[in-house]
Amino acid sequence: MKKLHFIVIIASVFLLQACVHKIVTVPAKIAYKTTKGVVKGTVAVGKAIIPGDSDDNDKKDKK
């Protein structure tokens, strides 16, 4: 009877492995996408506010 319990527990672990994978990866993906958007926005604001030479200004002057 103990072998049957052991087999059931092992089978349950393998079946629930996919659920645990989803629970862990979905929030991580959401956090990554959010952080990526915030960093891009911060860089864009920084480029707009901070004065200095940039390649875009050089290209406009040449035309």
C-alpha atoms as a printed R data frame, in Angstrom:
   type eleno elety resid chain resno      x      y       z
1  ATOM     1    CA   MET     A     1  0.000  0.000   0.000
2  ATOM     2    CA   LYS     A     2  2.899  2.352   0.697
3  ATOM     3    CA   LYS     A     3  4.237  1.786  -2.811
4  ATOM     4    CA   LEU     A     4  0.896  2.857  -4.258
5  ATOM     5    CA   HIS     A     5  0.946  6.088  -2.236
6  ATOM     6    CA   PHE     A     6  4.498  6.773  -3.354
7  ATOM     7    CA   ILE     A     7  3.601  6.210  -7.026
8  ATOM     8    CA   VAL     A     8  0.560  8.490  -6.726
9  ATOM     9    CA   ILE     A     9  2.651 11.252  -5.141
10 ATOM    10    CA   ILE     A    10  5.345 10.986  -7.811
11 ATOM    11    CA   ALA     A    11  2.723 11.034 -10.587
12 ATOM    12    CA   SER     A    12  1.094 14.095  -9.031
13 ATOM    13    CA   VAL     A    13  4.406 15.906  -8.895
14 ATOM    14    CA   PHE     A    14  4.978 15.349 -12.601
15 ATOM    15    CA   LEU     A    15  1.438 16.382 -13.508
16 ATOM    16    CA   LEU     A    16  1.580 19.568 -11.420
17 ATOM    17    CA   GLN     A    17  4.979 20.545 -12.755
18 ATOM    18    CA   ALA     A    18  3.435 22.355 -15.742
19 ATOM    19    CA   CYS     A    19  1.126 24.348 -13.456
20 ATOM    20    CA   VAL     A    20  4.015 25.437 -11.260
21 ATOM    21    CA   HIS     A    21  5.981 26.436 -14.358
22 ATOM    22    CA   LYS     A    22  3.112 28.698 -15.487
23 ATOM    23    CA   ILE     A    23  2.709 30.224 -12.036
24 ATOM    24    CA   VAL     A    24  6.391 31.138 -11.949
25 ATOM    25    CA   THR     A    25  6.976 32.288 -15.540
26 ATOM    26    CA   VAL     A    26  3.870 34.392 -16.217
27 ATOM    27    CA   PRO     A    27  4.552 37.004 -13.490
28 ATOM    28    CA   ALA     A    28  8.222 37.071 -14.479
29 ATOM    29    CA   LYS     A    29  7.320 37.817 -18.107
30 ATOM    30    CA   ILE     A    30  4.913 40.580 -17.047
31 ATOM    31    CA   ALA     A    31  7.556 42.143 -14.798
32 ATOM    32    CA   TYR     A    32 10.145 41.974 -17.595
33 ATOM    33    CA   LYS     A    33  7.868 43.662 -20.131
34 ATOM    34    CA   THR     A    34  6.871 46.379 -17.662
35 ATOM    35    CA   THR     A    35 10.452 47.097 -16.679
36 ATOM    36    CA   LYS     A    36 11.513 47.153 -20.321
37 ATOM    37    CA   GLY     A    37  8.843 49.772 -21.099
38 ATOM    38    CA   VAL     A    38  9.803 51.926 -18.119
39 ATOM    39    CA   VAL     A    39 13.476 51.865 -19.062
40 ATOM    40    CA   LYS     A    40 12.719 52.819 -22.664
41 ATOM    41    CA   GLY     A    41 10.549 55.708 -21.480
42 ATOM    42    CA   THR     A    42 13.214 56.900 -19.066
43 ATOM    43    CA   VAL     A    43 15.867 56.844 -21.781
44 ATOM    44    CA   ALA     A    44 13.618 58.788 -24.163
45 ATOM    45    CA   VAL     A    45 12.895 61.444 -21.528
46 ATOM    46    CA   GLY     A    46 16.570 61.647 -20.658
47 ATOM    47    CA   LYS     A    47 17.528 62.194 -24.270
48 ATOM    48    CA   ALA     A    48 14.865 64.876 -24.669
49 ATOM    49    CA   ILE     A    49 15.807 66.802 -21.508
50 ATOM    50    CA   ILE     A    50 19.586 66.548 -21.364
51 ATOM    51    CA   PRO     A    51 21.219 69.007 -23.757
52 ATOM    52    CA   GLY     A    52 24.243 67.935 -25.696
53 ATOM    53    CA   ASP     A    53 25.512 66.804 -29.035
54 ATOM    54    CA   SER     A    54 23.730 63.979 -30.703
55 ATOM    55    CA   ASP     A    55 23.938 62.298 -34.071
56 ATOM    56    CA   ASP     A    56 20.477 63.593 -35.010
57 ATOM    57    CA   ASN     A    57 21.627 67.213 -34.758
58 ATOM    58    CA   ASP     A    58 24.673 66.519 -36.910
59 ATOM    59    CA   LYS     A    59 22.528 64.928 -39.617
60 ATOM    60    CA   LYS     A    60 20.132 67.911 -39.681
61 ATOM    61    CA   ASP     A    61 23.007 70.390 -39.978
62 ATOM    62    CA   LYS     A    62 24.509 68.571 -42.968
63 ATOM    63    CA   LYS     A    63 21.268 68.703 -44.975
